[in-house]
Amino acid sequence: MRNLILLPVLLIAMLVPVVRAIPGDISPEEVRKAIAGGVRYLKKQQQRDGSFGSHAEHGQAGISALCTLALLNAGVPPDDPDIKRALSFLEKGSPSNNLAVQTYTTSLQTMVFAQADPRRFLNLISRNVRWLEQTQVNNESDYRGSWSYGTGAGKGDNSNSQFALLALHEAERAGVRVSDRTWKLAQEYWQRCQQDNGSFGYTVEQRTGGYGSMTCAGIASLAIASGRVREGNAQVRGEQILCCQQNPSDADRIERALQWLGSNFAVTHNPGMTGGTWQYYYLYCLERVGRLTARRFIGDHDWYREGTEVLLGIKASLRDDWQGSSLGENDPRVATSMALLFLAKGRRPVLLAKLRHGDEEQWNQHKSDVNNLTRYVESRWKFDLTWQVVDLRKATVEDLLQSPVLYFCGGDNPLPGSEAGIEDVARKLRGYVDRSGFLFVEAYSAGYEFDRGFRKLLERVFPEPEYRLQLLPPEHPIWRTEEKVNPDYTRPIYGIDFGCRTSVVYCPPAEQGQFRPSLSCLWELSRAGRDMKYPQRVADQIQAGLSTGVNILAYATNRELKGKEEMLSQPQKKAADDPFDRGRIRIANLRHPGGCEAAPRALANLMETAAAQLGIRTAAEDEPISITDDAIFNYPVVFMHGRNRFTLTEAERKQLKTYLERGGLLMANAICASQAFGDSFRREMAAMFPDNPLEPIPADHPLFTTARGGFDLSTVTRRDPQERGAGGRMEDVLRKVPPDLDGIRFGDRYGVIFSRFDLSCALEKQNSLECRGYIREDAAKIGLNILLYAFQQ
C-alpha cells in the first residue's frame, strides 16, 4: 500500500488555466449592459409632459408609445416614475388625435396599455379595439381585411396590418374579445398576400419578390389570425371533449414562409431590400417570428444569437443608442426602441420545449397546447416566458439543454425506424437528463402505440434496473407545487427518480375502452382571452389540466429560469478534453450503498468550476471508486454523498480510516439534507474515530475566509422548502446564514468536512423544491474553499 500523494502548495501556482475566452462569444453581462444603455438613452429623451417629443412620421403619440413599449419590455416597471408620466400622457390620446398615423399609434398605444396594466386600462384597450375593427378595410377588393393609416376604405398595407393584428392579439390576451369576423377577414387577407415562393411583399398586389420584414409580418399575422379562427383539434360538443380531431390550418403556409426566410436569412440587412433599409424594423419583426412560431432556429440560424451579435457590434461602445440609415430609423429613438424590443423580448426565459419527432400528426396534434399552457404559467408567475420547438432528430444534447423541460408527446410509436436511430435518441435523452434536464412525457388520449414505444425507449435511456417508472404517490410535491388539482380529475402520473429529484414524469393514456382527455387536449381548449363558455364539467377538466401542467413545471424548474442571454456564451472547453493528463488534480467519488450516484454530475461540475475560477487543471473520475481500492491513496481529496441509509464493511472502515490518518481529506454532504444519510455518516465516523467526533467548524476558521485565495463565506444563502398552509403551494424560503459544516480534526488540520445540508444537488444545477440546502452559487463557493483548503495543507 502506497503512501498518500499530497499536492504541494507551489503546484497551484504552476498549473495552467484550461479556460480561454472564445472569439465572438457574447456574455450575458454584455447583453444586459446594452439593454441598460438603451433604457438610459430613451429615458433622457422624455419631455416634461411625459411624451418623448415629436416625430415627422409617427407624431408625438406614436413615438411616445413606441419608446414606452420598449422601456416596459426592457424591464422598466409600470410604477417607475418615468413610465407613470408616459402612461399619463398616452391615456389622454385617442385614435382621432393623429390622423396621419392612426393605425400605428393606436396599435402601439394598445400594446403599451396591455403590457403595463391591462386591468387599469381595460376600457381604453376596448375603445381601441372597436376603432381598429371599424377601420379594417371592408370593400370587395383584394385589400379586404387589411388596414391602412386610418380609414376603413381603400388600400391597406402589410405594415399597418401587422401592427393592428399585434394590438388585437395583445388586447385579447388582456381580456377584450375581438370579433370572429375581424380575425377571419385578416386571415383571408394575409393568405392572399403570400407569394408563390412563400414570401410576402408590402401589399397584396406586390408579386415580384418579398422582403424579410414583410415575410416576418406575414408569418406572425397568419399565426395570430389562424390561431383565433381555427377551432383546433381539441373540441367540445355539449359536455363531451373530443381530442385529436382534424381541422385545416395555415401551418403549411407558415412553413413555406419560414423556408423562404431561412434560405434568405440575414441580420445585417433586411432581406430583399437594399442597404440598411429598415434593418431595425426587420429585427423587431424577426424576434416576433421566432417567438410566435417557437423557433430557436430559422433555417440553420440561431436568430437571437446572430441578431444580438449584430446589434452589440454596430452600437458604438461609448454610446447608449442605436441609429439606422433609412427613413424613420435615422432617428435614434426609433432604432433604439426597436433594438431594445428585439433584445428584451427575444431573451424571455424558455419555460419548456416541445419535441418534434416523426411527422406533424405524431407530435403536434394540438398545436396551441404548449403555447396556452405557457400563457397560463405567465399569469401565475407574473413574468413573461416563451417556449420552443426542438427537433429531436437534429438536436444535440447542448441544444436540448437550452430548455429546462422537454415535453415529449404523441399518439403513434415514437421509436425511430432503425436501431441506430433508437440508440441516438436514447443517448440524447440520457445526456439531457444526466445534465439536469427534465422529461415531461405524455401519450395522447388513445396513444397506446406511443405508450408501448416510449416504455421500450425508456429501457434504452435507463438500462439500469433501478430506474423504472413508478406511480407517484399522493404525497409527491407534484400534486401541490403550485396549486391543488381537483381530485375528481386527477390522473395517474408515473415518474423516475434520477439524481436529486423525480426527473422523468409520464402521463399514460387511459385503459383501453375508457376515455380521458390528454393534458395536451385540455391545454388547447384553454384559449385565453377568447371568452370561451364551456359547461362547468368541461371547464373543471380544463382547469385540472392546467393545474397539473403548472405543478409539473413548477416542480421541474423551481420557478427559476434563465433568460436567453444566459445561453449565448459558447460552452467552455472542459478539462476532460485536455489531452495532457500529467499534473491534473483528480478527485474520486467513493462508492457506498447509500446512494453514491444520486447526483452523478455534482463532483464533475465542481471540478469544472474549479478549473474555470481557480485556473487549475482538474478532473473528476468517471465512475465511483471502491473504498477498499488502494487507488484512493492517489487522490488528495475524496468525495462522498448520498440520500439513503448505509453501513460500511469492516474492510471499508479500515481503509478509509488509514486514508484519512495519512493526510487525505474526505468532503461529504447529505443530498437534500437527507436525515437517513446524515445519521449513517455520523455513525460510521464515530465507529472509525470514537475518540475524535465530528464537531462544528468554527465560523472564524480560515476555511470560511479569503485567507487561502477563496471566498468570504461569513454569510451564505440556504434554501428551506416550505408549504403555504396544509397542502398549499410549495415555495423556497431563502435564509441568510453562516455555513454549517462539521469536521474531524487530525492534529492541526481537518481531514473530514461534512455538510448536513445539501451541496450536491445545487452543484448538479438542480434547485429542487424538495431539497434543503445551499443555493447553487454558494454551494460552489463552499466546495471551492474546501478544495483550496485541502490543496494547501
N, C-alpha and C positions, 0 to 999 in steps of 0.2 A: 504494500500500500504506500503510495507516494505522499510526501508532504504537500500541503496545500500551496498552490502557486498564487502568491499575493501580487497585487499590482502596485508598483512603486508610484509615489506621488508625481515624480517627474514625467512619467509616461503620459499623463493627461495633457501636459503642455506639448508633448511631441506628436500626439495623434493628430491626423489631418482632418479637416472638415470634409463631410461627404455630401453636403447640400449646397448647390450653387443656384444663383438666380437664373431663370430661363429667359433668354431673349424674347421680347414681345409679350411676356407674361403680364397680366393685369392683376393688381392686388385689390382686394375688397376696399381697402382704405382709399385707393385712388378713385374708385367709383364714388364712394361716399363723399370724398373731398370735392369732386367735380359737381355733384348734386348740391352740396352745401354752398359752393361758389355761385351756382346758378340761382339758388334761392336768395343769396345776398344781393346779387345784381337786380333781380326783379323787385325785391323789397325797396331798393333805393330809387326805383322808378315811380313808386306810388306817390300820388298827389295828396294834398290835404283833404280833399273831398272823398278820398277812398279810391278814386279811379287811378288808372295807370297812364293817364294822358290821353291824347287822341291819336288817330291813325288814319291816313288817307284812304286806305282800303277797308278797314274794319270799323272805323268810327271809335268813339270813346267807349261805348258799352262793349263792343266786340273785343277790342284789345284788352280791356279790363277783365272780361270774362275769361279770355284765354290765359292771361297771366295768373288769375286766381285759381283756375283749374290746374295749372301746372304746379302752383305752390301747394295746393291741397294734396295732389298726388305725390308730391315730393316729401310729404310727411309733416307739413306745417299744419297744426291742429286748428279746427274751426274756432276755438276760443282764443287763438292768437290775436293780439290787438290789431295787427295789420289785416288779417283775414276778416275780422269783425267789421273793420271800416270798409273793406272791399265788398262784403256782403250787403252792408247797409246801402252802399252806392248802387249795387246791382238790383236790389229788390225794388228800387224806385223806378227802374226802367220797365218798358213793356214793348211788345213786338212793333207797335206803331211808332216808336221813338226813332228808329233807324231804318228808314225806308229802303236805302240802297243795299243794306246787308242784313235784312230782317232774318232770313233763314239761318245764316251763320251765327248771328248774335243771339237769337232766341234759342238755338240749339246749344250753344256754349253756355248760356245762362242756365238752361235746364240742367245740363250736366253738372254745373257748379252747385246748384241747389240740391241735387240728388246726392252729390258727394259730401257736402257739408253737413246738412241736417234735413233729411227728407221729411221728417215729421213737421218740423217748423215751417218748411217751405212747400208743404203739400198743395196748398191752394194755388200758389204761383206755378208749380210744376203742372198742375191740372189745367190752368189757364193756358200755358204754353203748348200743352199737348193739343188742346182744342184748336188753337191757332194753326199749328202745324198740320193737323188733319184738314182744316179748311183750305189751306193754301197748297195742298198737294194737287199737282196738275191732274185735271179730271176731264179732259177732252177726249176725242176719239182717235187721237194721233198716236204714233209710237212713243210719244213722251208721256203718255198717261201713266200715272203712278210715281212720277219724278217730282222734284222740287226745283224751283228757280230761286231768284233772290228775294222773292217776297209775294208775288201774285200767284193766284191759283190757276192761271191760264197761260197759254203759250208754251215755250220750250224750257224744260228744265235741264240740268246738267248733273253729272255724276258726283261732282264735289259737293254741291249743295245737298244733293240727295243723300249722300252718305252721312253728312253731319246731321240731317234731320232724323235718319234712322238711328244713329248713335244716341241722340237725345231721347227718342221714343223708347229705345231699349232700356236706358237708364231710368226713364220715367216708370216703366212697368216694374222694374226691379224695386223702385221706391214705393210701389203700390197704386199707381194710376193706370187704369186699364186703357189700352189703345184699341180702337175698333178693329174687328177682324177684316173689314173692308180695306182699311188703310194698309194693313200688312199684306193683304192679297194683291192689291194694286202695285205695291212696291216690289213684291216678289216677281210679279209678271214683267214689270219694267226692267228689272235687272237681268232677268232671263233673256229678254230681247236684246239687251246691250252686249251680251257676250259674243265675241268674235269666234270664227271657226277654229283659230289656234288656241282658244281658251282665254285670251287676254281681254281687257276692257280698255276703251278709249274714254275721251272726255264727255261724249254724248252718244246717244243711241244711233246717230247717223254715221259716226266715225267707224269705218270698217276696214281701214288700211293699216292697221297695226296699233297695238295697245301700249300703254305706259305702265311702269311699275307702280306708281302711286294709284292710278285708276284701277289697275288689276287688283291691288290690295283692297281698294274700296269695294270692288265687285265681290270679292271673296267674303269680306266682312259683312256686307249688306245681304248677300244671299244666306249666309249662316244665320244672321239675326232674323230675317224675314221668314225664311222657311221653318225656322225653329218655332215661330209663332203660328204659322199657317198649318203646318203639318201636325196631324193628330198624334203621330208617334206609333210605335209598335206595341206600346202598352195602352190599353183602352179599358173603359168602364161601360158596361151595359147594365143599367139598373144597379143591383148590389153585387154584380159579378165582375171580377177583374180578369181581363184577357191579356195574356203575355205573348210576346214573340209573334205578333201579327205582322202582316206585310203591307206597308204603305209606301208610296213613291216619295222620294226626297230629292234634294238638289245635290246630293253627295257627289254624283258623277261630274256635275258642272264645277263644283268647288275643286274637285281633284284635278280636272283639266286646267283650271286656272292656276292651281298650285304647281302643276308640272311646268307651265309656261314660266311662272315666277322663278322656279328652281333652275330652269335652263338659262334664264336671263338674269340670274341673281347678281346684285351689286349692292354695296352700301356706300361707295364713294360717289355715286351719282344716281339719278332717278332713271332706271332702265327705260329705253325708248325715247328719252329726251336728251338734248344736247347739253354739254357742260354741267354746271351745278344747278340747273333749273329745278327748283322745288325739292332740293335734297332733304331738307329737314321735314318738310311736309310728308315726303315719301317715307322717311324713317318712322315718323309717328304712325303712318298707315301700316307699315311693316310690323311694328310692335303689335298692333291690333290683330293682324292676321295670325301671328304666332300664338297669341293668347286665345283668340276665339276658336281657332282650329286645334288648339292644344298641341302645337308642333314645337319641338325644340329645334328640329332641323327643317329647313326648306330646301328641297333638293339635298345636297350634301353639305349645306351650310348651316352652321350654328349661328342663327341670325342675331341673337342677343350679343354673343361674344364679338362677332365681326362688327356689328354696329357700334358697340361700346368702344372697341379699339379705334374706330374711325373718329368718333366724337371726342374721345380723350386725346387723340393725336392731332386733330385740327384746331383744338382750342389752345390759344396762346397760354403758356404756363403762368404768366403774371396777370391774366385776365380771368374774370369770373363768367363772362358772357360768351355766346356764340353769335356769329354773324354770317349770313349767306350772301349769295351774289344776285339772286333773282328778285323780281318784284315781290315786295312784302317781306321776304326773308332777309333783305338787306337792312331791315330794322332789327337790331339785336333783341328787342323784346319778343318778337315773333319767333326768331330762330332759337333763342334761349328757352322759350316756353316749350317748343316742340322737342328740343333736345332733352329737356327735363322730363317731358311726358314719355319719351322713349326709355330713358334710363330708369325712371322711377317705376313706371307701370310694368316695364319689362322685367324688373328684378323681383317682382312679387314672389313670395315663397311658394315652392311647389309642394302641394299637400300630398298628392299621390299621382301615380302614372297608371294608365290603363294599358295592358299588354295587348299588342296586336299579334295574333297568331292565326295561321290559316287564312281563309277568305273572310270578307266582311260579314257574312252571315254567321260565321263561327264566333267571333269575339265582340261584335258590335250590334247586336240585335236592338238594344235600347240605347240609341245614340246620345241621348242627353242625360243618361243616368248619372255619370260621374260629375258632369257639369252641375246638375241640380243639387247633388249631394254637397259639392264644394260651396255652392251658394248658401246652402243651409249651414254648413260649418262656419262660413264667414259671419253669418248672423249670430251665431253662438259665441264665437271667439272674438268678434269685434275687430278684425283686421282683414285686409284684402289678401286673397290667396289665388293661386292658379293651379292648373293640373296639366298633365301631358299625356300624349300617346307615345308609346315606345314599341318599336318593332323588335320582338324577341329574337327573330331570326338574324337581324343585322346588328343588334346592340352588343356592345362589350359589357363586361361586368362594371367597368367605370361608368358607362352610360347609364346602366341601371341604378347605380348609386347616386345619381342626380336626384332621385326621388326617394323619400324615406319609406314609402309604402308602394308596393306593386299590387294592383288589382287585376287578377287573372280570372276571367270568367269565360263561359262558353256553354254550348249545348252538345257539340259533337266531340269525338275523341281528339284531345289536344296533342297527342303524340305525333311528332314528325314521321314521315313515311320510311325513313331509313334508320338503321342502327346508329350510324354516325350522327345523324340529326338529333336523335334522342339523347345521346351522350353529350352533345354540345349544349342542348337546352338544360340538361341536368347539371352540367358543370357551371353554367352561368348562374343558375338559380342558387346552387350551393355557394358559389363565390359571393353572391349578393348577400345571402343570409349570414355567411361567415363574417362579413364585414358590417354587421349590424343592421342589415335590411330586414324588412317585414313583409311577408307574403299574406295577402288578403285574397282568398280564393273562393269562388262561388260557381256552382253549377246552375244553369238556367232551370226554370220550373220543371221541364221534362228532360233535363240534361243527364240522362242515365249513361249515355256513352261517354260524356265528359267525366262523369264520376268514376267510371271504370278506368279510363285512360289516365286520369290525374292520380289515382291511387297507385297505379303502376309507375308513373313518373316519380312519385314521392319515394318509392323504393330505390330509385336511382339517385335521387338527390340526397337521401339519407340512408345509405346502406347499413348503418349501424342499427342493430335491433332495438336499442333503447329509444330511438326516435321514431315513434309511431303515433298516429292520430289517436287522441283520447278525447272523450266527450268532456267539454268544460263544465265544471260543477257550478251550482247556483251561486256559490260564494266567490267565483272568479271576478276580478275587478272589471272585466269587460262588460258585465251586465249593469254596471252603475258608474262607470268612469265619468261620464258626462251627464247623463240623465237616465231616469228609470224607464224601462221598456214595459209597455202594457203586457201584463202576464198572459192575457188572452191571445197575444200574437207573438210570443217568443218562439224561437225556432232552435232546433239543436245546432250547436256550433262545436266543431271539433278543433283541437289545437295540438301543436307540437311544442313542447318546452325545449328551447335551444338557447344556450348562452344564459343570459340573465333574466329571461322572460319567456313568455309564450311568443315565439317568433313566426309561427305559421298558424293562421286560422282558416278553417274551411267550413263553408255552408253547403251541405249536400242537398240534392233535391228531395222532395217528399217521397215516401214509399210509392212504388208503382201502384196505380189505381187511385191514388189520392192527389190532390192539387194544393200546392202552396205557392203563391206568387214569389218569385225571386226578389231579393233586395234590389237588384238592377231594375226590375219591372216597376217596383214601388217607387224607386227614386225618379224614374222617368215620368211618373204620374204627378210628381210634386213640382209643378211648373210655377215657380214663384212669380207673383205679380199678375198672373193670368186670371185671378179671382175665380178659380175653378170651384164649382159647387158639387161636392160628392155626397152620397149617402153617408151617414155617420159611421156605419160599419166599415165602409171603404176608407173614409178619412182616418179612422183609427188604425187601420192596417198600414196606410201610408206613413203615418206618424211613427208607428212602431219600427218601420223600415228605416226611416231617417234616424231615429234614436239609436238603433243598432249600429248603423253606419258611423255616426259621430262618436259613439262609445268606442268602437274598434279603432278609429283614427286617433282619438284622444289617448287611448292606451298605447298605441303604436308610437306616437310622436311625443307624448307628454306635453302637447301643445307648444313644442319648441321647434321651430322651423327656421331654416336658413334662407336668406334672400339669394337670388340667382348670382349676385355679385360675389357671394362666398364660393361659388363653383367655378369662377373664371380662372383661378390660378391653376396652372398645369400641375398634375401630380408630381411630387418631388421624387427624385431617384432615391430608392431605398438602399440601406446598407447591404441588404441581402443581394443586391445586384452588383456589388463591388467584387471584381474577380480576385482581388488581393486579400486573402484571408488573414495573413500574418498581422499581428498587432491589433486585431479587432477584439473588443471586450465582449465576451459571451456570457449569457446568464441562462440558467436552466430552470424550468418549471418542474417541481417534484411530483412524481406520480404517487397517488394515495387513493383510498377508496371513498373519500369524502366529496367527490365532485371536482377533481382536479382539472377537468376540461370544460367546466361550466361556462367560462368566459375565455374562449380559445385565443382571442386576439388581444387580450389585455396586456400581456408581457411584451408581445411584439410591438404594439402601439407605444408602450412606454419606451422601448429601446429606440424606436424611430424618432420619438420626441427628443430623447437624449442626444441622438445624432444631430438633429436639426438645431437644438438650442444650446447644447454644450460643445458642439464641434468635435465630437469624438466618433470613432468608427465602432459600431456596435452590431450585435446580432442576438436574437433570441433563438434557442433551439426549436426546430420544427415540432418535435414530439416531446412530451414529458419524459423525464429520466427517472428510472427506478432509484429509490433512496439507497438501496444496497449496492448500486453500481459504483465501483471505485472511481468512475469518471467524474463524480461530483466534486472530487478534490481538485479538478481543473478549473473550477468556477469560483471566483472571489465572492459571488453572491448567488444564492438560490432563492427561488420564488415559490410561494405556496398559497393557495387559496381554495375555497370550496364553499358548499352550502349545505352539506349533509353531515350526519354523524359519521365518525370513522374511528378505527382503532389501528395503531401501527403494530407490526410484529416486533418481537424482541430484536431480531436482526436489524430491522429498520431503525429502531430506537438507538441501538448501539452505534450504527454507522453515522446517524445524524448527530448524535452526541459528540462523537470523535471529530466530525467535520467542524462543528461549532467551537470546540475547545482548541482546535488547531488554527483558528483565526478566520474561519468563514463567517458569513453573515446570512441569516435567514430573514427575508422580508415576507410577511404574511398578512392576509386580511380575510375577513369573513364576508363572502359575497352577499350583498344586500343585507348586511348586519345579521347574518344567519346565527341564531342562538345555538342551533344544533352544532354547527361547525365550530363556533367560538368556544363552547363548553368542551368539545372534544380536543381542540387545540390546547386549551389550558390544562386539561387533564394529562395530555401527552407531555407537555413541557414540565409539568410537576413530577411525572414519573421519571423523566430524564435528569432533572435538576431539583431534587426535593429540598435542597437547602439554598436554592437560588431562584426564587419565584419571579414570575412576571410582575412588574411593578410599573406604575405610571412614569413616563419620561417627563422630567420637569419642564415647565413651559419656557424656562430661560436656557435650556440646553442649546448648544451651538447647532444642533440638528435643525432647529426651527428658525435659524437666523441666516444672514447673508455671509457669515464668517468664512464659510468654505466655498464661496462662489455661487451659492444657491439663492433661494428666495426667502423673503421675510414671511414667515408663517405664523406670526403672532395672532393673526385672525384669519380664519378660513370660513367658507360657506358650506353648510351641510344641509342636505335635503331631509325633510321629515314628512313623509306622506301622511295626509290626514283626510278624513271624510267629513263632509258637512252634514251633520245630523246623522240619524240612523239610516244607513243605506243611501246616503246622499252622494253628491258629486265628489269625486276624489281630486285632491289638489296637493301639490307640493308646498310645504311651508319651508322657506329658506331661512336658516338661522346663522347668524354671525357668531362663531365660537372659536376658542383656541383649539388646535388639533388635539385629538385624543388618541395617543399612541402608548402602548405598553412595551416594555423591553426587559431583557435579561442581560445583566452586565457580566462581563468576563474581565476582571481587572478594571482598567480604565476605559474600556470600550463596551458598546452594546453589540452582542452577537445575534440577538433575536430582536426584531422590531415588528410588533403586531398591532394592526388596526382592527378594532371590533366593529368599526363602521366600514362600509364598502369603499374600496378603491377600484376594484377590477371592472365592475360594470361601467363605471364612469370612464375608465381607460378604454373600454370596449366601445365607447361613444354611444352607450345605451342609457339614456336617462329614464329609467323605468319608474312608473308610478308605484310600483311595489317595492322600490329599493331605497332603503335608508342609508345614506352615505354622502360623501363629499361630491360637490359638483365637478364636472369634467376638468376644468382648468385647475382647480385646487388639488384634485387627485393626482394630476400630472406633476404639479409642483412638489407635493409631498413625496411622490415616487422619485423625482429627480434629486431632491435633497437627501433622500436615503441613499441613492446611488453615489452621490458626491461624498457623503459621509463614509460609505464603505470603501470607496476607492482611495481615500486619503488616510486610512488607518495604517 
